[in-house]
Amino acid sequence: MSIPFKEPSPPYNIRLSLEKSNLTKFYKKRAVPRSKKNKLLIASWNIANLGAQHRNEDALKLIAHIIRRFDLIAIQEVNENFRTLASIVNMIRGYDFIMTDTAGNTERLAFVYRKSKVKPRQLFGEIALRKREYPKKNVTVRFRERGESKIKKYKNIQFVPFDRNPYIGSFQAGNLNFTLVNVHLYFGKWQNSRKQEDQLKYCRRVLEIYAMARWAKRRNDAKTTYDKDILLLGDMNIPVMETTDSAYKALVQFGMQPVNWLTNVGGSNINNDKTYDQVAIAPDTIQDKVLGVGAIDFDNAIFNDKWKELSNQMSHRKATSRFASYMKHHISDHRPIWIQLDTGVT
């Protein structure tokens, strides 16, 4: 089950017009482009417990304000109760959404899109591998024990069916046809646990990433593929974009090219230390269409008065943790990441 982030005490009253203004100014600082002709802004955002935890109307309007910056956004952690998502989309004139049914953790995956610019095409579905397609893989797990860095190698780890099947959606924008694969992959446990049961759960995460990347490669190579311009995006639970990390290695093993959105921010989580959220592009497809990438660390733009209050009352460490609790409850514990594509005539 989803574990909602409780509302911190004392409650925080959002000054909506001020926060919208702060975000708009921050977009310019972070060089987040506006929607333009012959250009498409795609984003991915894990909106924590969307529908599973209570957010007041001003918080929902602030989330809607962030979403409307983009033309097409893949959203993760939509709860079985999708009415919160529907109410947010209804706040944004000219937008609609498509979603999956529930899967692991009673979550859905969704695409929200600007109807005047983005047209859904014929292919929608989920990646559900047949048993004969289940891969096996050796996985290296890194952990610390008694202050020392150690590794353990597990051989022939068997893929277990996706906890939440990746959601495939084909779209058209301008002269560009493409397929998005919206994912929220299995988390399991931290890699650095000394417990074997935890390490094996991390291995399951690696196998999900590996299976997804292998699927993209095979679809890219097949003659009967609906559309070879494939973008994988979403919460892949990849903690670091380093070749020493087994999760990251599984993503790039088949040639998938993650975009580097780390220029201005350190992480896609508001703790600023993990690169869970990714956009990766199949090789030899639309890399030459990419005009820009980035992430929106909205937590550095809004609730400034709350931050000043907390930082004046306690240590920086405690204030940061306390401030994050307000962000997690009202907005999310993840930041949106984005990519801009050229959709004009070549």
C-alpha positions in Angstrom: 0.0 0.0 0.0 1.0 3.6 -0.5 2.2 5.3 2.7 1.0 8.9 2.5 3.2 11.8 3.7 1.3 13.3 6.7 0.7 17.0 6.9 3.4 18.6 9.1 2.4 20.6 12.1 1.9 23.5 12.2 0.0 23.4 8.8 1.2 25.7 6.0 -1.0 28.0 4.2 0.0 28.3 0.5 -0.1 31.7 -1.0 -1.0 30.5 -4.5 -0.5 33.6 -6.6 2.9 34.3 -4.9 4.1 30.7 -5.4 3.0 30.7 -9.1 4.9 33.9 -9.6 8.0 32.4 -7.9 7.8 29.3 -10.1 7.5 31.3 -13.3 10.6 33.3 -12.4 12.4 30.1 -11.5 11.7 28.6 -14.9 13.7 31.4 -16.5 16.5 30.8 -14.0 16.6 27.1 -14.8 16.2 27.8 -18.6 13.0 25.8 -18.8 11.5 26.7 -22.2 7.9 27.5 -22.9 5.7 25.6 -25.3 6.5 26.7 -28.8 5.5 25.9 -32.4 7.6 23.1 -33.9 8.9 22.2 -30.4 7.6 19.7 -27.9 8.2 19.7 -24.2 8.0 16.3 -22.6 8.3 15.7 -18.9 8.3 12.9 -16.3 7.1 13.4 -12.8 6.5 11.0 -9.9 3.9 12.8 -7.9 4.0 11.1 -4.5 0.9 9.2 -3.5 -1.3 11.1 -5.9 -4.8 10.2 -4.8 -3.7 8.3 -1.7 -2.9 11.4 0.5 -4.9 14.5 1.1 -3.7 17.7 -0.6 -5.7 20.9 -0.3 -7.0 22.7 -3.4 -4.2 25.2 -3.5 -1.6 22.4 -3.5 -3.4 20.8 -6.4 -3.5 24.1 -8.2 0.2 24.5 -7.7 0.8 21.0 -9.1 -1.4 21.9 -12.0 0.7 25.0 -12.6 3.8 22.9 -12.9 2.2 20.4 -15.2 0.8 23.0 -17.6 4.4 24.1 -18.4 4.7 21.0 -20.5 3.0 19.6 -23.6 3.1 15.9 -22.6 4.0 14.5 -19.2 4.4 11.0 -17.9 3.1 10.7 -14.4 3.9 8.0 -11.9 2.3 7.1 -8.5 -1.3 7.7 -9.5 -3.3 5.9 -7.0 -6.2 3.5 -7.6 -8.4 6.6 -6.7 -7.5 8.6 -9.9 -10.0 11.4 -9.1 -7.3 13.6 -7.8 -5.4 13.3 -11.1 -8.7 14.0 -13.0 -9.3 17.1 -10.9 -5.8 18.4 -11.5 -6.2 17.9 -15.3 -9.6 19.7 -15.2 -7.8 22.7 -13.8 -5.7 22.9 -16.9 -7.7 24.1 -19.9 -7.1 22.1 -23.1 -5.5 19.0 -21.5 -6.6 15.4 -21.2 -5.1 12.2 -19.8 -4.8 8.4 -20.4 -3.9 5.9 -17.7 -3.4 2.3 -16.8 -5.4 0.2 -14.4 -3.8 -0.5 -11.0 -0.7 -2.7 -10.5 1.9 -3.0 -7.7 1.3 -0.7 -4.7 -2.2 0.0 -6.2 -0.6 2.5 -8.6 -1.4 3.6 -12.0 0.7 5.2 -14.7 -0.6 8.1 -16.7 0.1 10.4 -19.7 -1.3 14.0 -19.5 -1.2 15.9 -22.8 -2.0 19.3 -24.4 -4.8 18.4 -26.9 -4.0 21.2 -29.3 -0.4 20.0 -29.8 -0.3 16.2 -29.0 -2.3 13.6 -30.7 -2.5 10.0 -29.3 -1.9 7.4 -32.0 -2.8 3.7 -32.3 -0.4 1.9 -30.0 -1.2 1.8 -26.3 -0.5 -1.1 -23.9 1.9 -2.5 -21.3 5.2 -4.4 -21.5 4.3 -7.9 -20.3 7.0 -10.4 -21.2 6.2 -14.0 -22.0 7.8 -16.5 -19.7 10.2 -17.7 -22.4 11.4 -14.1 -22.7 12.4 -13.8 -19.0 16.0 -12.9 -18.8 18.7 -14.0 -16.3 21.6 -11.8 -15.3 24.6 -11.7 -13.0 24.3 -8.8 -10.6 26.9 -7.1 -8.4 25.7 -5.6 -5.2 27.7 -3.0 -3.4 27.4 -2.4 0.4 29.2 -1.3 3.5 30.1 -3.5 6.4 32.0 -2.2 9.5 33.0 0.9 7.6 34.4 -1.0 4.6 33.1 -1.1 1.1 32.3 -4.6 -0.1 30.7 -6.3 -3.1 28.8 -9.5 -3.5 28.1 -11.1 -6.9 24.8 -13.0 -7.5 24.8 -15.3 -10.5 21.9 -16.0 -12.9 19.3 -13.9 -11.1 15.9 -14.7 -12.7 13.7 -11.9 -13.9 10.4 -11.7 -12.0 7.4 -10.1 -13.8 7.2 -6.4 -13.5 5.6 -5.1 -10.3 4.1 -2.3 -12.4 4.2 -3.1 -16.1 5.7 -0.2 -18.1 3.0 1.8 -20.0 3.5 2.2 -23.7 1.9 5.2 -25.5 2.4 6.3 -29.1 1.9 10.0 -29.9 2.3 12.5 -32.7 3.4 16.2 -32.4 4.0 18.1 -35.6 6.0 16.0 -37.9 7.3 13.8 -35.1 5.8 10.4 -34.3 7.2 8.6 -31.2 6.6 6.1 -28.5 6.9 6.8 -24.8 7.4 4.1 -22.2 6.2 5.4 -18.8 7.8 3.4 -16.0 7.9 3.2 -12.2 10.2 0.3 -11.7 10.6 -1.9 -8.6 12.5 -0.4 -5.7 12.9 -3.2 -3.2 15.6 -2.3 -0.8 18.7 -0.1 -0.7 21.8 -1.6 -2.4 24.0 -1.0 0.6 22.1 -3.4 3.0 24.1 -6.2 4.4 21.1 -8.5 4.5 20.9 -11.1 1.7 17.1 -10.7 1.4 17.5 -7.0 0.8 20.3 -7.5 -1.7 18.1 -9.9 -3.6 15.4 -7.3 -3.8 17.9 -4.9 -5.2 18.8 -7.6 -7.8 15.1 -7.7 -8.8 15.2 -3.9 -9.4 18.3 -4.4 -11.7 16.5 -7.2 -13.6 13.5 -5.0 -14.2 15.7 -2.3 -15.7 17.6 -4.8 -17.7 14.4 -6.4 -19.1 13.0 -3.0 -20.0 16.2 -1.9 -21.8 16.4 -5.2 -23.6 12.8 -4.9 -24.7 13.5 -1.4 -26.2 16.5 -2.8 -28.1 14.5 -5.7 -29.5 11.7 -3.4 -30.6 14.2 -1.0 -32.1 15.7 -3.9 -34.1 12.4 -5.6 -35.2 11.1 -4.9 -38.7 7.5 -5.0 -37.5 7.8 -2.4 -34.7 5.1 0.2 -34.7 7.5 3.1 -34.1 11.2 2.8 -33.4 11.5 6.3 -31.9 11.3 5.0 -28.4 11.8 7.1 -25.2 12.0 5.3 -21.8 11.1 7.8 -19.1 10.0 7.7 -15.5 11.0 6.7 -12.0 13.6 3.9 -12.8 14.9 3.9 -9.2 18.5 4.3 -10.5 20.3 5.9 -7.5 23.4 7.2 -9.3 24.3 7.6 -13.0 27.7 5.8 -12.7 29.0 2.8 -14.5 29.8 1.2 -11.1 26.1 1.0 -10.3 24.4 -2.2 -11.5 21.1 -0.5 -12.0 22.6 2.2 -14.3 24.7 -0.5 -16.1 21.5 -2.4 -16.8 19.9 0.6 -18.4 22.8 1.4 -20.8 23.8 -2.2 -21.6 21.7 -2.3 -24.8 22.7 1.1 -26.0 20.0 3.2 -24.4 21.2 6.8 -24.0 20.2 8.6 -20.8 19.9 12.3 -21.2 22.1 14.4 -18.8 19.7 16.7 -16.8 22.1 17.1 -13.9 23.6 20.4 -15.0 21.7 22.6 -12.5 20.5 20.2 -9.9 22.1 17.3 -8.0 19.3 14.8 -7.9 15.7 14.2 -9.0 14.6 13.7 -5.4 14.2 16.7 -3.1 16.9 15.3 -0.8 19.1 16.1 -3.8 21.1 12.9 -3.7 19.6 10.4 -6.1 19.0 10.2 -9.9 15.9 8.0 -9.7 14.1 9.6 -12.6 15.5 9.2 -16.1 14.8 9.8 -19.8 16.6 7.3 -22.1 16.5 7.2 -25.9 16.8 4.2 -28.1 20.0 4.3 -30.3 19.9 5.7 -33.8 16.5 7.2 -33.5 15.7 10.8 -32.4 18.8 11.9 -30.5 19.3 14.6 -33.2 15.9 16.0 -32.3 16.8 16.8 -28.7 17.0 20.6 -28.1 17.4 20.6 -24.3 17.0 18.7 -21.1 16.7 19.6 -17.4 15.0 19.2 -14.1 12.8 21.5 -12.0 13.9 21.7 -8.4 10.7 23.5 -7.4 11.7 23.1 -3.8 14.2 25.8 -4.3 11.5 28.2 -5.7 8.5 27.9 -3.4 7.6 28.1 0.3 10.4 30.6 0.8 8.8 32.0 3.9 8.6 28.6 5.5 12.3 27.9 4.8 13.3 31.2 6.4 11.2 30.5 9.4 12.7 27.0 9.9 16.3 28.0 9.1 16.1 30.7 11.8 14.8 28.2 14.4 17.0 25.2 14.0 20.2 23.8 12.5 20.5 23.6 8.7 20.2 19.8 8.8 17.0 19.9 10.8 15.6 22.7 8.8 16.2 20.9 5.6 14.5 17.7 6.8 11.6 19.7 8.2 11.2 21.7 5.0 11.2 18.5 3.0 8.2 17.2 5.0 6.2 20.2 3.7 7.3 19.6 0.2 6.5 15.9 0.3 3.0 16.5 1.7 1.9 19.4 -0.5 3.8 18.7 -3.8 6.1 15.6 -4.0 9.3 14.0 -3.0 10.4 13.9 -6.7 11.2 16.7 -9.1 10.0 16.8 -12.7 12.6 16.1 -15.4 12.1 17.3 -19.0 13.3 17.1 -22.6 12.5 19.3 -25.5 12.3 17.9 -29.0 12.2 19.5 -32.4 9.0 18.5 -34.2 9.4 20.7 -37.3 10.2 19.8 -40.9 13.7 18.4 -41.3 
